[in-house]
């Protein structure tokens, strides 16, 4: 029993250190970009030794990719954990799209991280690929499985349709928030949701 408690305590300590490293890494990458980020400063921000950082992550690329995976996990938990994709499309799809878009529009840290990723993707394509792998691919799979269970939607190409939906949401967020379009051509999120729902449900008419 003592060993079990000790093991649980060690696991909690490890998880706590990794969380601190992620927090420190986020601050460092947002402040200095990927190329300018320093593992020394990550350790300092996290309040751990540099050796501790390297004991969990092989190098800066490994840390950045792990941070992407952690962000992806958080996004899925926030969007899908309390909202299983089960039920009538008119209700489920509107709820999921609204919740996901609201999160995208309000999460300023996610927007700042996306700025860094876009800026660095030309020199470090593996980072962009990690984003696609951890964020886009699972989303397409989850939505695809749901849409395929509802043939009454009469969607001819499930994957292409999902890409259109996600692309529209990302474009809306980027033009409104990242490129400051809300100051020039503002639009309410509800209009985007209504339009996407119209196109998703039009095959049921």
Contact map, one row per residue, 1 for C-alpha under 8 A:
1111100000000000000000000000000000000000000000000000000000000000000000000000000000000000000000000000000000000000000000000000000000000000000000000000000000000000000000000000000000000000000000000000000000000
1111110000000000000000000000000000000000000000000000000000000000000000000000000000000000000000000000000000000000000000000000000000000000000000000000000000000000000000000000000000000000000000000000000000000
1111111000000000000000000000000000000000000000000000000000000000000000000000000000000000000000000000000000000000000000000000000000000000000000000000000000000000000000000000000000000000000000000000000000000
1111111100000000000000000000000000000000000000000000000000000000000000000000000000000000000000000000000000000000000000000000000000000000000000000000000000000000000000000000000000000000000000000000000000000
1111111110000000000000000000000000000000000000000000000000000000000000000000000000000000000000000000000000000000000000000000000000000000000000000000000000000000000000000000000000000000000000000000000000000
0111111111000000000000000000000000000000000000000000000000000000000000000000000000000000000000000000000000000000000000000000000000000000000000000000000000000000000000000000000000000000000000000000000000000
0011111111100000000000000000000000000000000000000000000000000000000000000000000000000000000000000000000000000000000000000000000000000000000000000000000000000000000000000000000000000000000000000000000000000
0001111111110000000000000000000000000000000000000000000000000000000000000000000000000000000000000000000000000000000000000000000000000000000000000000000000000000000000000000000000000000000000000000000000000
0000111111111000000000000000000000000000000000000000000000000000000000000000000000000000000000000000000000000000000000000000000000000000000000000000000000000000000000000000000000000000000000000000000000000
0000011111111100000000000000000000000000000000000000000000000000000000000000000000000000000000000000000000000000000000000000000000000000000000000000000000000000000000000000000000000000000000000000000000000
0000001111111110000000000000000000000000000000000000000000000000000000000000000000000000000000000000000000000000000000000000000000000000000000000000000000000000000000000000000000000000000000000000000000000
0000000111111111000000000000000000000000000000000000000000000000000000000000000000000000000000000000000000000000000000000000000000000000000000000000000000000000000000000000000000000000000000000000000000000
0000000011111111100000000000000000000000000000000000000000000000000000000000000000000000000000000000000000000000000000000000000000000000000000000000000000000000000000000000000000000000000000000000000000000
0000000001111111110000000000000000000000000000000000000000000000000000000000000000000000000000000000000000000000000000000000000000000000000000000000000000000000000000000000000000000000000000000000000000000
0000000000111111111000000000000000000000000000000000000000000000000000000000000000000000000000000000000000000000000000000000000000000000000000000000000000000000000000000000000000000000000000000000000000000
0000000000011111111100000000000000000000000000000000000000000000000000000000000000000000000000000000000000000000000000000000000000000000000000000000000000000000000000000000000000000000000000000000000000000
0000000000001111111110000000000000000000000001010000000000000000000000000000000000000000000000000000000000000000000000000000000000000000000000000000000000000000000000000000000000000000000000000000000000000
0000000000000111111111000000000000000000000000000000000100000000000000000000000000000000000000000000000000000000000000000000000000000000000000000000000000000000000000000000000000000000000000000000000000000
0000000000000011111111100000000000000000000000000000000000000000000000000000000000000000000000000000000000000000000000000000000000000000000000000000000000000000000000000000000000000000000000000000000000000
0000000000000001111111110000000000000000000001100000000000000000000000000000000000000000000000000000000000000000000000000000000000000000000000000000000000000000000000000000000000000000000000000000000000000
0000000000000000111111111000000000000000011011010000100000000000000000000000000000000000000000000000000000000000000000000000000000000000000000000000000000000000000000000000000000000000000000000000000000000
0000000000000000011111111100000000000000000001000000000000000000001000000000000000000000000000000000000000000000000000000000000000000000000000000000000000000000000000000000000000000000000000000000000000000
0000000000000000001111111110000000000000000011000000000000000000000000000000000000000000000000000000000000000000000000000000000000000000000000000000000000000000000000000000000000000000000000000000000000000
0000000000000000000111111111000000000000111111000000000000000000000000000000000000000000000000000000000000000000000000000000000000000000000000000000000000000000000000000000000000000000000000000000000000000
0000000000000000000011111111100000000000010011000000000000000011001000000000000000000000000000000000000000000000000000000000000000000000000000000000000000000000000000000000000000000000000000000000000000000
0000000000000000000001111111110000000000000000000000000000000000001000000000000000000000000000000000000000000000100000000000000000000000000000000000000000000000000000000000000000000000000000000000000000000
0000000000000000000000111111111000000000010010000000000000000000000000000000000000000000000000000000000000000000000000000000000000000000000000000000000000000000000000000000000000000000000000000000000000000
0000000000000000000000011111111110001100110010000000000000000000000000000000000000000000000000000000000000000000000000000000000000000000000000000000000000000000000000000000000000000000000000000000000000000
0000000000000000000000001111111111011000000000000000000000000000000000000000000000000000000000000000000000000000100100000000000000000000000000000000000000000000000000000000000000000000000000000000000000000
0000000000000000000000000111111110000000000000000000000000000000000000000000000000000000000000000000000000000001100100000000000000000000000000000000000000000000000000000000000000000000000000000000000000000
0000000000000000000000000011111110001000000000000000000000000000000000000000000000000000000000000000000000000000000000000000000000000000000000000000000000000000000000000000000000000000000000000000000000000
0000000000000000000000000001111111111000000000000000000000000000000000000000000000000000000000000000000000000000000000000000000000000000000000000000000000000000000000000000000000000000000000000000000000000
0000000000000000000000000001111111111000000000000000000000000000000000000000000000000000000000000000000000000000000100010000000000000000000000000000000000000000000000000000000000000000000000000000000000000
0000000000000000000000000000100111111000000000000000000000000001000000000000000000000000000000000000000000000000000100010000000000000000000000000000000000000000000000000000000000000000000000000000000000000
0000000000000000000000000000000111111000000000000000000000000000000000000000000000000000000000000000000000000000000000010000000000000000000000000000000000000000000000000000000000000000000000000000000000000
0000000000000000000000000000100111111100000000000000000000000000000000000000000000000000000000000000000000000000000000000000000000000000000000000000000000000000000000000000000000000000000000000000000000000
0000000000000000000000000001101111111110110000000000000000000000000000000000000000000000000000000000000000000000000000000000000000000000000000000000000000000000000000000000000000000000000000000000000000000
0000000000000000000000000001000000011111110000000000000000000000000000000000000000000000000000000000000000000000000000000000000000000000000000000000000000000000000000000000000000000000000000000000000000000
0000000000000000000000000000000000001111111000000100100000010000000000000000000000000000000000000000000000000000000000000000000000000000000000000000000000000000000000000000000000000000000000000000000000000
0000000000000000000000000000000000000111111100000100000000000000000000000000000000000000000000000000000000000000000000000000000000000000000000000000000000000000000000000000000000000000000000000000000000000
0000000000000000000000010001000000001111111110000000000000000000000000000000000000000000000000000000000000000000000000000000000000000000000000000000000000000000000000000000000000000000000000000000000000000
0000000000000000000010011011000000001111111111000000000000000000000000000000000000000000000000000000000000000000000000000000000000000000000000000000000000000000000000000000000000000000000000000000000000000
0000000000000000000010010000000000000011111111111101100000000000000000000000000000000000000000000000000000000000000000000000000000000000000000000000000000000000000000000000000000000000000000000000000000000
0000000000000000000000010000000000000001111111111100000000000000000000000000000000000000000000000000000000000000000000000000000000000000000000000000000000000000000000000000000000000000000000000000000000000
0000000000000000000010111011000000000000111111110000000000000000000000000000000000000000000000000000000000000000000000000000000000000000000000000000000000000000000000000000000000000000000000000000000000000
0000000000000000100111111000000000000000011111110000000000000000000000000000000000000000000000000000000000000000000000000000000000000000000000000000000000000000000000000000000000000000000000000000000000000
0000000000000000000100000000000000000000001111111000000000000000000000000000000000000000000000000000000000000000000000000000000000000000000000000000000000000000000000000000000000000000000000000000000000000
0000000000000000100010000000000000000000001111111101100000000000000000000000000000000000000000000000000000000000000000000000000000000000000000000000000000000000000000000000000000000000000000000000000000000
0000000000000000000000000000000000000000001100111111100000000000000000000000000000000000000000000000000000000000000000000000000000000000000000000000000000000000000000000000000000000000000000000000000000000
0000000000000000000000000000000000000011001100011111110000000000000000000000000000000000000000000000000000000000000000000000000000000000000000000000000000000000000000000000000000000000000000000000000000000
0000000000000000000000000000000000000000000000001111111000000000000000000000000000000000000000000000000000000000000000000000000000000000000000000000000000000000000000000000000000000000000000000000000000000
0000000000000000000000000000000000000000001000011111111100000000000000000000000000000000000000000000000000000000000000000000000000000000000000000000000000000000000000000000000000000000000000000000000000000
0000000000000000000010000000000000000010001000011111111110000000000000000000000000000000000000000000000000000000000000000000000000000000000000000000000000000000000000000000000000000000000000000000000000000
0000000000000000000000000000000000000000000000000111111111100000000000000000000000000000000000000000000000000000000000000000000000000000000000000000000000000000000000000000000000000000000000000000000000000
0000000000000000000000000000000000000000000000000011111111000000000000000000000000000000000000000000000000000000000000000000000000000000000000000000000000000000000000000000000000000000000000000000000000000
0000000000000000010000000000000000000000000000000001111111000000000000000000000000000000000000000000000000000000000000000000000000000000000000000000000000000000000000000000000000000000000000000000000000000
0000000000000000000000000000000000000000000000000000111111110110000000000000000000000000000000000000000000000000000000000000000000000000000000000000000000000000000000000000000000000000000000000000000000000
0000000000000000000000000000000000000000000000000000011111110110000000000000000000000000000000000000000000000000000000000000000000000000000000000000000000000000000000000000000000000000000000000000000000000
0000000000000000000000000000000000000000000000000000010011111110000000000000000000000000000000000000000000000000000000000000000000000000000000000000000000000000000000000000000000000000000000000000000000000
0000000000000000000000000000000000000010000000000000000011111111000000000000000000000000000000000000000000000000000000000000000000000000000000000000000000000000000000000000000000000000000000000000000000000
0000000000000000000000000000000000000000000000000000000000111111100000000000000000000000000000000000000000000000000000000000001000000000000000000000000000000000000000000000000000000000000000000000000000000
0000000000000000000000000000000000000000000000000000000011111111110000000000000000000000000000000000000000000000000000000000000000000000000000000000000000000000000000000000000000000000000000000000000000000
0000000000000000000000001000000000000000000000000000000011111111111000000000000000000000000000000000000000000000000000000000000000000000000000000000000000000000000000000000000000000000000000000000000000000
0000000000000000000000001000000001000000000000000000000000011111111100000000000000000000000000000000000000000000000000000000001000000000000000000000000000000000000000000000000000000000000000000000000000000
0000000000000000000000000000000000000000000000000000000000001111111110000000000000000000000000000000000000000000000000000000001001100000000000000000000000000000000000000000000000000000000000000000000000000
0000000000000000000000000000000000000000000000000000000000000111111111000000000000000000000000000000000000000000000000000000000000000000000000000000000000000000000000000000000000000000000000000000000000000
0000000000000000000001001100000000000000000000000000000000000011111111100000000000000000000000000000000000000000000000000000000000000000000000000000000000000000000000000000000000000000000000000000000000000
0000000000000000000000000000000000000000000000000000000000000001111111110000000000000000000000000000000000000000000000000000000001100100000000000000000000000000000000000000000000000000000000000000000000000
0000000000000000000000000000000000000000000000000000000000000000111111111000000000000000000000000000000000000000000000000000000000100110000000000000000000000000000000000000000000000000000000000000000000000
0000000000000000000000000000000000000000000000000000000000000000011111111100000000000000000000000000000000000000000000000000000000000000000000000000000000000000000000000000000000000000000000000000000000000
0000000000000000000000000000000000000000000000000000000000000000001111111110000000000000000000000000000000000000000000000000000000000000000000000000000000000000000000000000000000000000000000000000000000000
0000000000000000000000000000000000000000000000000000000000000000000111111111000000000000000000000000000000000000000000000000000000000110000000000000000000000000000000000000000000000000000000000000000000000
0000000000000000000000000000000000000000000000000000000000000000000011111111100000000000000000000000000000000000000000000000000000000000000000000000000000000000000000000000000000000000000000000000000000000
0000000000000000000000000000000000000000000000000000000000000000000001111111110000000000000000000000000000000000000000000000000000000000000000000000000000000000000000000000000000000000000000000000000000000
0000000000000000000000000000000000000000000000000000000000000000000000111111111000000000000000000000000000000000000000000000000000000000000000000000000000000000000000000000000000000000000000000000000000000
0000000000000000000000000000000000000000000000000000000000000000000000011111111110000000000000000000000000000000000000000000000000000000000000000000000000000000000000000000000000000000000000000000000000000
0000000000000000000000000000000000000000000000000000000000000000000000001111111111000000000000000000000000000000000000000000000000000000000000000000000000000000000000000000000000000000000000000000000000000
0000000000000000000000000000000000000000000000000000000000000000000000000111111111000000000000000000000000000000000000000000000000000000000000000000000000000000000000000000000000000000000000000000000000000
0000000000000000000000000000000000000000000000000000000000000000000000000011111111100000000000010011000000000000000000000000000000000000000000000000000000000000000000000000000000000000000000000000000000000
0000000000000000000000000000000000000000000000000000000000000000000000000001111111111000000000010000000000000000000000000000000000000000000000000000000000000000000000000000000000000000000000000000000000000
0000000000000000000000000000000000000000000000000000000000000000000000000001111111110000000000000000000000000000000000000000000000000000000000000000000000000000000000000000000000000000000000000000000000000
0000000000000000000000000000000000000000000000000000000000000000000000000000111111110000000000000000000000000000000000000000000000000000000000000000000000000000000000000000000000000000000000000000000000000
0000000000000000000000000000000000000000000000000000000000000000000000000000001111111000000000010000000000000000000000000000000000000000000000000000000000000000000000000000000000000000000000000000000000000
0000000000000000000000000000000000000000000000000000000000000000000000000000000111111100000000000000000000000000000000000000000000000000000000000000000000000000000000000000000000000000000000000000000000000
0000000000000000000000000000000000000000000000000000000000000000000000000000000100111110000100000000000000000000000000000000000000000000000000000100000000000000000000000000000000000000000000000000000000000
0000000000000000000000000000000000000000000000000000000000000000000000000000000000011111000100000000000000000000000000000000000000000000000000000100000000000000000000000000000000000000000000000000000000000
0000000000000000000000000000000000000000000000000000000000000000000000000000000000001111101100000000000000000000000000000000000000000000000000000000000000000000000000000000000000000000000000000000000000000
0000000000000000000000000000000000000000000000000000000000000000000000000000000000000111111100000000000000000000000000000000000000000000000000000000000000000000000000000000000000000000000000000000000000000
0000000000000000000000000000000000000000000000000000000000000000000000000000000000000011111111000000000000000000000000000000000000000000000000000000010000000000000000000000000000000000000000000000000010000
0000000000000000000000000000000000000000000000000000000000000000000000000000000000000001111111000000000000000000000000000000000000000000000000000000000000000000000000000000000000000000000000000000100010000
0000000000000000000000000000000000000000000000000000000000000000000000000000000000000011111111100000000000000000000000000000000000000000000000000000000000000000000000000000000000000000000000000000000000000
0000000000000000000000000000000000000000000000000000000000000000000000000000000000001111111111110000000000000000000000000000000000000000000000000000000000000000000000000000000000000000000000000000000000000
0000000000000000000000000000000000000000000000000000000000000000000000000000000000000000111111111000000000000000000000000000000000000000000000000000000000000000000000000000000000000000000000000000100000000
0000000000000000000000000000000000000000000000000000000000000000000000000000000000000000111111111100000000000000000000000000000000000000000000000000000000000000000000000000000000000000000000001000100000000
0000000000000000000000000000000000000000000000000000000000000000000000000000000000000000001111111110000000000000000000000000000000000000000000000000000000000000000000000000000000000000000000000000000000000
0000000000000000000000000000000000000000000000000000000000000000000000000000001100100000000111111111000000000000000000000000000000000000000000000000000000000000000000000000000000000000000000000000000000000
0000000000000000000000000000000000000000000000000000000000000000000000000000000000000000000011111111100000000000000000000000000000000000000000000000000000000000000000000000000000000000000000001000000000000
0000000000000000000000000000000000000000000000000000000000000000000000000000000000000000000001111111110000000000000000000000000000000000000000000000000000000000000000000000000000000000000001001000000000000
0000000000000000000000000000000000000000000000000000000000000000000000000000001000000000000000111111111000000000000000000000000000000000000000000000000000000000000000000000000000000000000000000000000000000
0000000000000000000000000000000000000000000000000000000000000000000000000000001000000000000000011111111100000000000000000000000000000000000000000000000000000000000000000000000000000000000000000000000000000
0000000000000000000000000000000000000000000000000000000000000000000000000000000000000000000000001111111110000000000000000000000000000000000000000000000000000000000000001000100000000000000010000000000000000
0000000000000000000000000000000000000000000000000000000000000000000000000000000000000000000000000111111111000000000000000000000000000000000000000000000000000000000000000000000000000000000010000000000000000
0000000000000000000000000000000000000000000000000000000000000000000000000000000000000000000000000011111111100000000000000000000000000000000000000000000000000000000000000000000000000000000000000000000000000
0000000000000000000000000000000000000000000000000000000000000000000000000000000000000000000000000001111111100110000000000000000000000000000000000000000000000000000000000100100000000000000000000000000000000
0000000000000000000000000000000000000000000000000000000000000000000000000000000000000000000000000000111111110000000000000000000000000000000000000000000000000000000000000000100010000000000000000000000000000
0000000000000000000000000000000000000000000000000000000000000000000000000000000000000000000000000000011111110000000000000000000000000000000000000000000000000000000000000000000000000000000000000000000000000
0000000000000000000000000000000000000000000000000000000000000000000000000000000000000000000000000000001111111110000000000000000000000000000000000000000000000000000000000000000000000000000000000000000000000
0000000000000000000000000000000000000000000000000000000000000000000000000000000000000000000000000000000011111111000000000000000000000000000000000000000000000000000000000000000000000000000000000000000000000
0000000000000000000000000000000000000000000000000000000000000000000000000000000000000000000000000000000000111111100000000000000000000000000000000000000000000000000000000000000000000000000000000000000000000
0000000000000000000000000000000000000000000000000000000000000000000000000000000000000000000000000000000100111111110000000000000000000000000000000000000000000000000000000000000000000000000000000000000000000
0000000000000000000000000000000000000000000000000000000000000000000000000000000000000000000000000000000100111111111000000000000000000000000000000000000000000000000000000000000011000000000000000000000000000
0000000000000000000000000000010000000000000000000000000000000000000000000000000000000000000000000000000000011111111100000000000000000000000000000000000000000000000000000000000000000000000000000000000000000
0000000000000000000000000100110000000000000000000000000000000000000000000000000000000000000000000000000000001111111110000000000000000000000000000000000000000000000000000000000000000000000000000000000000000
0000000000000000000000000000000000000000000000000000000000000000000000000000000000000000000000000000000000000111111111000000000000000000000000000000000000000000000000000000000000000000000000000000000000000
0000000000000000000000000000000000000000000000000000000000000000000000000000000000000000000000000000000000000011111111100000000000000000000000000000000000000000000000000000000001000000000000000000000000000
0000000000000000000000000000110011000000000000000000000000000000000000000000000000000000000000000000000000000001111111110000000000000000000000000000000000000000000000000000000000000000000000000000000000000
0000000000000000000000000000000000000000000000000000000000000000000000000000000000000000000000000000000000000000111111111000001100000000000000000000000000000000000000000000000000000000000000000000000000000
0000000000000000000000000000000000000000000000000000000000000000000000000000000000000000000000000000000000000000011111111100000100000000000000000000000000000000000000000000000000000000000000000000000000000
0000000000000000000000000000000000000000000000000000000000000000000000000000000000000000000000000000000000000000001111111100000000000000000000000000000000000000000000000000000000000000000000000000000000000
0000000000000000000000000000000011100000000000000000000000000000000000000000000000000000000000000000000000000000000111111111100000000000000000000000000000000000000000000000000000000000000000000000000000000
0000000000000000000000000000000000000000000000000000000000000000000000000000000000000000000000000000000000000000000011111111111100000000000000000000000000000000000000000000000000000000000000000000000000000
0000000000000000000000000000000000000000000000000000000000000000000000000000000000000000000000000000000000000000000001111111100000000000000000000000000000000000000000000000000000000000000000000000000000000
0000000000000000000000000000000000000000000000000000000000000000000000000000000000000000000000000000000000000000000000011111100000000000000000000000000000000000000000000000000000000000000000000000000000000
0000000000000000000000000000000000000000000000000000000000000000000000000000000000000000000000000000000000000000000000011111111100000000000000000000000000000000000000000000000000000000000000000000000000000
0000000000000000000000000000000000000000000000000000000000000000000000000000000000000000000000000000000000000000000000011111111110000000000000000000000000000000000000000000000000000000000000000000000000000
0000000000000000000000000000000000000000000000000000000000000000000000000000000000000000000000000000000000000000000000001001111111000000000000000000000000000000000000000000000000000000000000000000000000000
0000000000000000000000000000000000000000000000000000000000001001100000000000000000000000000000000000000000000000000010001001111111100000000000000000000000000000000000000000000000000000000000000000000000000
0000000000000000000000000000000000000000000000000000000000000000000000000000000000000000000000000000000000000000000011001001111111110000000000000000000000000000000000000000000000000000000000000000000000000
0000000000000000000000000000000000000000000000000000000000000000000000000000000000000000000000000000000000000000000000000000111111111000000000000000000000000000000000000000000000000000000000000000000000000
0000000000000000000000000000000000000000000000000000000000000000100100000000000000000000000000000000000000000000000000000000011111111100000000000000000000000000000000000000000000000000000000000000000000000
0000000000000000000000000000000000000000000000000000000000000000100110000000000000000000000000000000000000000000000000000000001111111111000000000000000000000000000000000000000000000000000000000000000000000
0000000000000000000000000000000000000000000000000000000000000000000000000000000000000000000000000000000000000000000000000000000111111111100000000000000000000000000000000000000000000000000000000000000000000
0000000000000000000000000000000000000000000000000000000000000000000000000000000000000000000000000000000000000000000000000000000011111111110000000000000000000000000000000000000000000000000000000000000000000
0000000000000000000000000000000000000000000000000000000000000000000110010000000000000000000000000000000000000000000000000000000001111111110000000000000000000000000000000000000000000000000000000000000000000
0000000000000000000000000000000000000000000000000000000000000000000010010000000000000000000000000000000000000000000000000000000000111111111000000000000000000000000000000000000000000000000000000000000000000
0000000000000000000000000000000000000000000000000000000000000000000000000000000000000000000000000000000000000000000000000000000000111111111100000000000000000000000000000000000000000000000000000000000000000
0000000000000000000000000000000000000000000000000000000000000000000000000000000000000000000000000000000000000000000000000000000000011111111110000000000000000000000000000000000000000000000000000000000000000
0000000000000000000000000000000000000000000000000000000000000000000000000000000000000000000000000000000000000000000000000000000000001111111111000000000000000000000000000000000000000000000000000000000000000
0000000000000000000000000000000000000000000000000000000000000000000000000000000000000000000000000000000000000000000000000000000000000011111111100000000000000000000000000000000000000000000000000000000000000
0000000000000000000000000000000000000000000000000000000000000000000000000000000000000000000000000000000000000000000000000000000000000001111111110000000000000010011000000000000000000000000000000000000000000
0000000000000000000000000000000000000000000000000000000000000000000000000000000000000000000000000000000000000000000000000000000000000000111111111000000000000000000000000000000000000000000000000000000000000
0000000000000000000000000000000000000000000000000000000000000000000000000000000000000000000000000000000000000000000000000000000000000000011111111100000000000000000000000000000000000000000000000000000000000
0000000000000000000000000000000000000000000000000000000000000000000000000000000000000000000000000000000000000000000000000000000000000000001111111110000000000000010000000000000000000000000000000000000000000
0000000000000000000000000000000000000000000000000000000000000000000000000000000000000000000000000000000000000000000000000000000000000000000111111111000000000110010000000000000000000000000000000000000000000
0000000000000000000000000000000000000000000000000000000000000000000000000000000000000000000000000000000000000000000000000000000000000000000011111111100000000000000000000000000000000000000000000000000000000
0000000000000000000000000000000000000000000000000000000000000000000000000000000000001100000000000000000000000000000000000000000000000000000001111111110000000000000000000000000000000000000000000000000000000
0000000000000000000000000000000000000000000000000000000000000000000000000000000000000000000000000000000000000000000000000000000000000000000000111111111010000100000000000000000000000000000000000000000000000
0000000000000000000000000000000000000000000000000000000000000000000000000000000000000000000000000000000000000000000000000000000000000000000000011111111000000100000000000000000000000000000000000000000000000
0000000000000000000000000000000000000000000000000000000000000000000000000000000000000000000000000000000000000000000000000000000000000000000000001111111000000000000000000000000000000000000000000000000000000
0000000000000000000000000000000000000000000000000000000000000000000000000000000000000000100000000000000000000000000000000000000000000000000000000111111110000000000000000000000000000000000000000000000000000
0000000000000000000000000000000000000000000000000000000000000000000000000000000000000000000000000000000000000000000000000000000000000000000000000011111111100000000000000000000000000000000000000000000000000
0000000000000000000000000000000000000000000000000000000000000000000000000000000000000000000000000000000000000000000000000000000000000000000000000000011111000000000000000000000000000000000000000000000000110
0000000000000000000000000000000000000000000000000000000000000000000000000000000000000000000000000000000000000000000000000000000000000000000000000010011111100000000000000000000000000000000000000000000111110
0000000000000000000000000000000000000000000000000000000000000000000000000000000000000000000000000000000000000000000000000000000000000000000000000000001111110000000000000000000000000000000000000000000000110
0000000000000000000000000000000000000000000000000000000000000000000000000000000000000000000000000000000000000000000000000000000000000000000000000000001011111100100000000000000000000000000000000000000100100
0000000000000000000000000000000000000000000000000000000000000000000000000000000000000000000000000000000000000000000000000000000000000000000000000000000001111100000000000000000000000000000000000000000000000
0000000000000000000000000000000000000000000000000000000000000000000000000000000000000000000000000000000000000000000000000000000000000000000000000000000000111111100000000000000000000000000000000000000000000
0000000000000000000000000000000000000000000000000000000000000000000000000000000000000000000000000000000000000000000000000000000000000000000000010011000000111111110000000000000000000000000000000000000000000
0000000000000000000000000000000000000000000000000000000000000000000000000000000000000000000000000000000000000000000000000000000000000000000100010000000000001111111000000000000000000000000000000000000000000
0000000000000000000000000000000000000000000000000000000000000000000000000000000000000000000000000000000000000000000000000000000000000000000000000000000000001111111100000000000000000000000000000000000000000
0000000000000000000000000000000000000000000000000000000000000000000000000000000000000000000000000000000000000000000000000000000000000000000000000000000000101111111110000000000000000000000000000000000000000
0000000000000000000000000000000000000000000000000000000000000000000000000000000000000000000000000000000000000000000000000000000000000000000100110000000000000111111111000000000000000000000000000000000000000
0000000000000000000000000000000000000000000000000000000000000000000000000000000000000000000000000000000000000000000000000000000000000000000100000000000000000011111111100000000000000000000000000000000000000
0000000000000000000000000000000000000000000000000000000000000000000000000000000000000000000000000000000000000000000000000000000000000000000000000000000000000001111111110000000000000000000000000000000000000
0000000000000000000000000000000000000000000000000000000000000000000000000000000000000000000000000000000000000000000000000000000000000000000000000000000000000000111111111000000000000000000000000001000000000
0000000000000000000000000000000000000000000000000000000000000000000000000000000000000000000000000000000000000000000000000000000000000000000000000000000000000000011111111100000000000000000000000000000000000
0000000000000000000000000000000000000000000000000000000000000000000000000000000000000000000000000000000000000000000000000000000000000000000000000000000000000000001111111110000000000000000000000000000000000
0000000000000000000000000000000000000000000000000000000000000000000000000000000000000000000000000000000000000000000000000000000000000000000000000000000000000000000111111111000000000000000000000000000000000
0000000000000000000000000000000000000000000000000000000000000000000000000000000000000000000000000000100000000000000000000000000000000000000000000000000000000000000011111111100000000000000000010000000000000
0000000000000000000000000000000000000000000000000000000000000000000000000000000000000000000000000000000100000000000000000000000000000000000000000000000000000000000001111111110000000000000000000000000000000
0000000000000000000000000000000000000000000000000000000000000000000000000000000000000000000000000000000000000000000000000000000000000000000000000000000000000000000000111111111000000000000000000000000000000
0000000000000000000000000000000000000000000000000000000000000000000000000000000000000000000000000000000000000000000000000000000000000000000000000000000000000000000000011111111100000000000000010000000000000
0000000000000000000000000000000000000000000000000000000000000000000000000000000000000000000000000000100110000000000000000000000000000000000000000000000000000000000000001111111111000000000000000000000000000
0000000000000000000000000000000000000000000000000000000000000000000000000000000000000000000000000000000000000000000000000000000000000000000000000000000000000000000000000111111111100000000000000000000000000
0000000000000000000000000000000000000000000000000000000000000000000000000000000000000000000000000000000000000000000000000000000000000000000000000000000000000000000000000011111111111100000000000000000000000
0000000000000000000000000000000000000000000000000000000000000000000000000000000000000000000000000000000000000000000000000000000000000000000000000000000000000000000000000001111111111110110000000000000000000
0000000000000000000000000000000000000000000000000000000000000000000000000000000000000000000000000000000010000010000000000000000000000000000000000000000000000000000000000000111111111100000000000000000000000
0000000000000000000000000000000000000000000000000000000000000000000000000000000000000000000000000000000000000010001000000000000000000000000000000000000000000000000000000000111111111000000000000000000000000
0000000000000000000000000000000000000000000000000000000000000000000000000000000000000000000000000000000000000000000000000000000000000000000000000000000000000000000000000000011111111000000000000000000000000
0000000000000000000000000000000000000000000000000000000000000000000000000000000000000000000000000000000000000000000000000000000000000000000000000000000000000000000000000000001111111111000000000000000000000
0000000000000000000000000000000000000000000000000000000000000000000000000000000000000000000000000000000000000000000000000000000000000000000000000000000000000000000000000000001111111111110000000000000000000
0000000000000000000000000000000000000000000000000000000000000000000000000000000000000000000000000000000000000000000000000000000000000000000000000000000000000000000000000000001110011111111000000000000000000
0000000000000000000000000000000000000000000000000000000000000000000000000000000000000000000000000000000000000000000000000000000000000000000000000000000000000000000000000000000100011111110000000000000000000
0000000000000000000000000000000000000000000000000000000000000000000000000000000000000000000000000000000000000000000000000000000000000000000000000000000000000000000000000000000000011111110000000000000000000
0000000000000000000000000000000000000000000000000000000000000000000000000000000000000000000000000000000000000000000000000000000000000000000000000000000000000000000000000000000100001111111000000000000000000
0000000000000000000000000000000000000000000000000000000000000000000000000000000000000000000000000000000000000000000000000000000000000000000000000000000000000000000000000000000100001111111100000000000000000
0000000000000000000000000000000000000000000000000000000000000000000000000000000000000000000000000000000000000000000000000000000000000000000000000000000000000000000000000000000000000100111110100000000000000
0000000000000000000000000000000000000000000000000000000000000000000000000000000000000000000000000000000000000000000000000000000000000000000000000000000000000000000000000000000000000000011111110000000000000
0000000000000000000000000000000000000000000000000000000000000000000000000000000000000000000000000000110000000000000000000000000000000000000000000000000000000000000000000000000000000000001111111000000000000
0000000000000000000000000000000000000000000000000000000000000000000000000000000000000000000000000100000000000000000000000000000000000000000000000000000000000000000000000000000000000000000111111100000000000
0000000000000000000000000000000000000000000000000000000000000000000000000000000000000000000000000000000000000000000000000000000000000000000000000000000000000000000000000000000000000000001111111110000000000
0000000000000000000000000000000000000000000000000000000000000000000000000000000000000000000000000000000000000000000000000000000000000000000000000000000000000000000000001001000000000000000111111111000000000
0000000000000000000000000000000000000000000000000000000000000000000000000000000000000000000001001100000000000000000000000000000000000000000000000000000000000000000000000000000000000000000011111111100000000
0000000000000000000000000000000000000000000000000000000000000000000000000000000000000000000000000000000000000000000000000000000000000000000000000000000000000000000000000000000000000000000001111111110000000
0000000000000000000000000000000000000000000000000000000000000000000000000000000000000000000000000000000000000000000000000000000000000000000000000000000000000000000000000000000000000000000000111111111000000
0000000000000000000000000000000000000000000000000000000000000000000000000000000000000000000000000000000000000000000000000000000000000000000000000000000000000000000010000000000000000000000000011111111100000
0000000000000000000000000000000000000000000000000000000000000000000000000000000000000000010011000000000000000000000000000000000000000000000000000000000000000000000000000000000000000000000000001111111110000
0000000000000000000000000000000000000000000000000000000000000000000000000000000000000000000000000000000000000000000000000000000000000000000000000000000000000000000000000000000000000000000000000111111111000
0000000000000000000000000000000000000000000000000000000000000000000000000000000000000000000000000000000000000000000000000000000000000000000000000000000000000000000000000000000000000000000000000011111111100
0000000000000000000000000000000000000000000000000000000000000000000000000000000000000000000000000000000000000000000000000000000000000000000000000000000010100000000000000000000000000000000000000001111111100
0000000000000000000000000000000000000000000000000000000000000000000000000000000000000000110000000000000000000000000000000000000000000000000000000000000010000000000000000000000000000000000000000000111111111
0000000000000000000000000000000000000000000000000000000000000000000000000000000000000000000000000000000000000000000000000000000000000000000000000000000010000000000000000000000000000000000000000000011111111
0000000000000000000000000000000000000000000000000000000000000000000000000000000000000000000000000000000000000000000000000000000000000000000000000000000111100000000000000000000000000000000000000000001111111
0000000000000000000000000000000000000000000000000000000000000000000000000000000000000000000000000000000000000000000000000000000000000000000000000000000111000000000000000000000000000000000000000000000011111
0000000000000000000000000000000000000000000000000000000000000000000000000000000000000000000000000000000000000000000000000000000000000000000000000000000000000000000000000000000000000000000000000000000011111
